[in-house]
Amino acid sequence: MQAAETRATIVVCAMVSGTPAGRRSEWPRLDRSRVPVTWIASWDTLSDWAAAVRMPGAVALDIPAAAIEARHRIRTLLARGREAVPQLDTVAVHGPIDRSHRDLLLDEGVRAVVVDRLGDDGRGSRRPAPKGWRCRNTAWGLWEVEAARAESGGWLAWLGGGLPRPRASSLHTVATEGLTTSSGGQLQVHPQLERRLAWAERHLDRGLATAETVRGLVARLAGEERQPLAGSVLRAA
């Protein structure tokens, strides 16, 4: 088996808020990082953040819990989000989602949903993911990816946030506080994000892991990328 097939896969999702004053080239810590980040933003700040990070494919629309219960509200949020990012196909949903929500998201062109946890609604995965991976394909073309929340503090947080050493062929998707802006619009990187990036970079440097955005992960799961998934029955041609 090739080494790439045995590496763990790390996905970092980070919340952003406020309005950034600068561009990514002005954020040296993030520019030095080799870990791609999926930035989760609300519809009213999505345009500013998409321009700032210059990576529309790595931006996800945040759908609050109150909105997920209203179909028209979901449509409205997606329409507003696509005014900023026309190719937007990734969202983050707080709380459980049911079959009607999945059908609506799929109909609206969403391909990836970051969730707090995979609900136990009796629906299995239509297309198998690697064993042990916290993601599933509950509707053709739509993948749900569970992102573990980062701990708020404690001494373990200073040693990589209590996150384990990635096992071979495993998936680690973590959600963390990410970027905020001061009243003057200056960027503030949350310590949680700093620690998650450092944790991921250590394992990349040791050849134990690769890093993906949520969008990139789903592309691999769907077989659109040539890089094979570790331990998966899905193989690119």
C-alpha positions as CSV (number, residue, x, y, z in Angstrom):
1,M,0.0,0.0,0.0
2,Q,1.3,3.4,-0.9
3,A,2.3,5.8,2.0
4,A,-0.3,8.4,0.8
5,E,-3.0,5.8,1.3
6,T,-2.1,5.2,5.0
7,R,-1.9,8.8,6.0
8,A,-4.6,10.3,8.2
9,T,-6.7,13.1,6.8
10,I,-7.1,16.3,8.7
11,V,-9.9,18.9,8.1
12,V,-9.9,22.2,10.0
13,C,-13.1,24.3,10.1
14,A,-12.9,27.8,11.6
15,M,-15.6,30.3,12.4
16,V,-15.1,33.9,11.3
17,S,-16.9,37.1,12.4
18,G,-16.7,40.8,11.8
19,T,-15.4,42.5,8.7
20,P,-11.8,42.0,7.8
21,A,-9.8,45.2,6.9
22,G,-7.0,43.5,5.0
23,R,-6.3,40.8,2.5
24,R,-4.7,37.4,3.1
25,S,-1.3,38.6,2.1
26,E,-1.4,40.8,5.2
27,W,-1.9,37.7,7.5
28,P,1.6,36.2,7.7
29,R,0.8,33.5,10.2
30,L,-2.0,32.1,7.9
31,D,0.1,32.5,4.8
32,R,2.9,30.4,6.3
33,S,0.5,27.6,7.2
34,R,0.3,24.6,4.9
35,V,-3.0,23.6,6.3
36,P,-6.0,24.7,4.2
37,V,-8.9,26.0,6.4
38,T,-12.6,25.9,5.7
39,W,-13.8,29.3,6.9
40,I,-17.4,29.4,8.2
41,A,-19.1,32.7,7.8
42,S,-22.6,34.2,8.1
43,W,-24.3,35.4,4.9
44,D,-23.8,39.1,5.8
45,T,-20.0,38.7,6.2
46,L,-19.4,36.0,3.6
47,S,-18.5,38.4,0.8
48,D,-15.8,40.2,2.8
49,W,-14.3,37.0,4.0
50,A,-14.4,35.3,0.6
51,A,-12.5,38.3,-0.8
52,A,-10.1,38.4,2.1
53,V,-9.1,34.7,2.1
54,R,-9.1,34.5,-1.8
55,M,-10.3,30.9,-1.6
56,P,-14.1,30.8,-2.4
57,G,-13.9,27.0,-2.4
58,A,-12.8,27.0,1.2
59,V,-15.7,29.2,2.5
60,A,-18.8,27.7,4.0
61,L,-22.1,29.4,4.8
62,D,-23.2,29.3,8.4
63,I,-26.9,28.3,8.8
64,P,-28.1,29.0,12.4
65,A,-30.4,26.6,14.2
66,A,-33.4,28.8,13.9
67,A,-33.1,29.0,10.1
68,I,-32.9,25.3,9.5
69,E,-36.5,24.8,10.5
70,A,-37.8,27.3,7.8
71,R,-37.3,26.2,4.2
72,H,-37.8,29.7,2.8
73,R,-35.1,31.0,5.2
74,I,-32.6,28.4,4.0
75,R,-33.3,29.4,0.4
76,T,-32.9,33.1,1.3
77,L,-29.6,32.5,3.1
78,L,-28.2,30.4,0.2
79,A,-29.3,33.0,-2.4
80,R,-27.6,35.8,-0.4
81,G,-24.5,33.7,0.1
82,R,-24.2,33.1,-3.6
83,E,-24.4,36.7,-4.4
84,A,-20.9,36.8,-2.8
85,V,-19.7,33.3,-3.8
86,P,-21.6,32.0,-6.8
87,Q,-20.1,28.5,-6.6
88,L,-21.0,28.2,-2.9
89,D,-21.9,24.5,-2.2
90,T,-20.8,24.0,1.4
91,V,-22.7,24.9,4.5
92,A,-22.4,24.5,8.3
93,V,-25.6,23.5,10.2
94,H,-26.1,23.7,14.0
95,G,-28.4,21.0,15.4
96,P,-30.0,18.0,13.8
97,I,-31.2,17.9,10.2
98,D,-33.9,15.7,8.9
99,R,-34.7,14.2,5.5
100,S,-36.7,17.2,4.3
101,H,-33.7,19.5,5.2
102,R,-31.3,17.2,3.2
103,D,-33.6,17.1,0.2
104,L,-33.9,20.9,0.2
105,L,-30.1,21.4,0.6
106,L,-29.5,19.0,-2.2
107,D,-32.1,20.6,-4.5
108,E,-30.4,24.0,-3.8
109,G,-27.0,22.7,-5.0
110,V,-25.4,22.0,-1.6
111,R,-22.9,19.2,-1.7
112,A,-21.3,19.3,1.8
113,V,-22.8,19.9,5.2
114,V,-20.6,20.4,8.3
115,V,-22.6,19.2,11.3
116,D,-22.1,19.2,15.1
117,R,-22.8,15.5,15.1
118,L,-24.2,12.9,12.8
119,G,-27.8,12.4,13.8
120,D,-29.2,8.9,14.6
121,D,-32.2,8.9,12.3
122,G,-31.8,5.4,10.9
123,R,-30.4,6.6,7.6
124,G,-27.2,4.9,6.5
125,S,-24.7,6.1,4.0
126,R,-25.7,5.5,0.4
127,R,-22.0,5.5,-0.6
128,P,-19.5,4.0,1.8
129,A,-16.9,6.1,3.4
130,P,-13.7,4.6,4.9
131,K,-14.3,2.7,8.1
132,G,-14.5,4.9,11.2
133,W,-14.8,8.2,9.3
134,R,-17.5,10.5,10.8
135,C,-19.1,11.4,7.5
136,R,-21.9,9.9,5.4
137,N,-23.7,10.2,2.1
138,T,-27.3,10.3,3.2
139,A,-28.6,11.5,-0.1
140,W,-27.0,11.1,-3.5
141,G,-24.7,14.0,-4.0
142,L,-24.9,15.3,-0.4
143,W,-22.3,14.5,2.2
144,E,-22.5,15.2,6.0
145,V,-19.2,15.7,7.8
146,E,-19.1,15.8,11.6
147,A,-16.7,18.3,13.0
148,A,-15.6,17.9,16.7
149,R,-15.5,21.1,18.6
150,A,-12.2,22.3,20.1
151,E,-11.9,22.5,23.9
152,S,-12.2,25.9,25.4
153,G,-9.1,25.7,27.5
154,G,-7.2,23.8,30.1
155,W,-3.6,22.6,30.0
156,L,-4.3,20.0,27.3
157,A,-5.2,22.8,25.0
158,W,-1.7,24.1,25.1
159,L,-0.4,20.6,24.1
160,G,-2.4,20.5,20.9
161,G,-5.9,20.9,22.3
162,G,-6.1,17.3,23.6
163,L,-6.3,16.1,20.0
164,P,-4.8,12.6,19.5
165,R,-2.0,11.6,17.2
166,P,-3.8,10.7,14.0
167,R,-4.1,7.0,13.4
168,A,-3.3,5.6,10.0
169,S,-6.1,6.0,7.5
170,S,-8.3,8.0,10.0
171,L,-10.2,11.2,9.5
172,H,-10.0,14.1,12.0
173,T,-12.4,17.0,11.3
174,V,-12.2,19.7,13.9
175,A,-14.2,22.9,14.4
176,T,-12.7,25.9,16.2
177,E,-13.0,29.6,16.8
178,G,-11.1,31.2,14.0
179,L,-10.8,34.8,13.1
180,T,-12.4,38.0,14.4
181,T,-11.8,41.6,13.8
182,S,-11.4,44.5,16.2
183,S,-13.5,47.7,16.2
184,G,-10.8,49.1,13.8
185,G,-11.1,46.1,11.5
186,Q,-7.8,44.5,12.4
187,L,-7.5,40.8,12.2
188,Q,-7.4,38.7,15.4
189,V,-6.5,35.0,15.2
190,H,-8.0,32.9,17.9
191,P,-5.6,30.9,20.0
192,Q,-7.7,27.8,19.3
193,L,-7.0,28.1,15.6
194,E,-3.3,28.7,16.2
195,R,-3.1,25.4,18.2
196,R,-5.1,23.4,15.6
197,L,-2.9,24.6,12.8
198,A,0.3,23.8,14.8
199,W,-1.1,20.4,15.7
200,A,-1.9,19.6,12.0
201,E,1.4,20.9,10.8
202,R,3.3,18.7,13.1
203,H,1.6,15.6,11.7
204,L,2.0,16.8,8.1
205,D,5.8,17.4,8.7
206,R,6.1,13.8,10.1
207,G,4.4,12.4,7.0
208,L,1.5,11.0,9.1
209,A,-1.3,13.1,7.6
210,T,-2.6,15.2,4.7
211,A,-4.9,18.2,5.0
212,E,-8.1,19.0,3.1
213,T,-10.8,21.6,3.0
214,V,-14.4,20.2,3.5
215,R,-14.9,20.7,-0.2
216,G,-11.7,18.9,-1.1
217,L,-12.7,16.0,1.2
218,V,-16.1,15.6,-0.4
219,A,-14.5,15.7,-3.9
220,R,-12.3,12.8,-2.8
221,L,-15.2,10.9,-1.3
222,A,-17.1,11.4,-4.5
223,G,-14.2,10.1,-6.5
224,E,-13.6,13.4,-8.3
225,E,-9.9,13.6,-7.3
226,R,-7.3,11.2,-8.4
227,Q,-5.8,10.9,-4.9
228,P,-7.2,7.7,-3.4
229,L,-8.8,7.6,0.1
230,A,-7.0,5.8,2.8
231,G,-8.6,2.5,3.5
232,S,-11.6,3.2,1.3
233,V,-13.3,1.0,-1.3
234,L,-13.6,4.2,-3.4
235,R,-10.7,4.4,-5.8
236,A,-10.1,7.0,-8.4
237,A,-9.6,5.6,-11.9
